């Protein structure tokens, strides 16, 4: 899927995969790929600015952890992030339903 399709929705997608469990950046990319059947492949150059933006907005918090001798920053959704995810998912469902109706397809 093209980056243009993802742009504007990446924050919501990240909140969704990080709401499942805290993850480091690469694990978030892999979760997006897995949940989308391989259709979403987010480049690291887009991922980390989005993670930092969400953290600055108070929707994520992060902490350093060490696994297999490697330091990684692990991101976790805050209560504000959970509220944003719920609101965003509701808005997205309404938008997707409207577009599907116009296109004459089933979402």
C-alpha positions, 0 to 999 in steps of 0.5 A: 500500500502506498505511503500516501494511503497511510499518511494521515492515519499512521498515528491512529494505526500506531495507537491501535497496535501499541494498545495491544501491548507496549512495543519498540519501534521495529516491533510496531512496524512488524505488528502493523504488517502482520495485522494488515496481512502484509499490506502496511509496511511503514518506513522507519523514517515515518514511524519514529517522527509519529512515535515522538509526536504521539509521545509529545501529545501525551498519548504515548509514554516510553522507557528504555529497556534492554533485550538480548543486550540491545537497548530499545525504547519501548512505547506504551499507550496512555489513558489519553492515547486510549481515548484518542484511539477510541475517538479515532476508530469511531470517526474512521468507521463512519468515514469508511462506511460513507466512502463504501456507500458512495463507491457501492461496496461493502466495507 
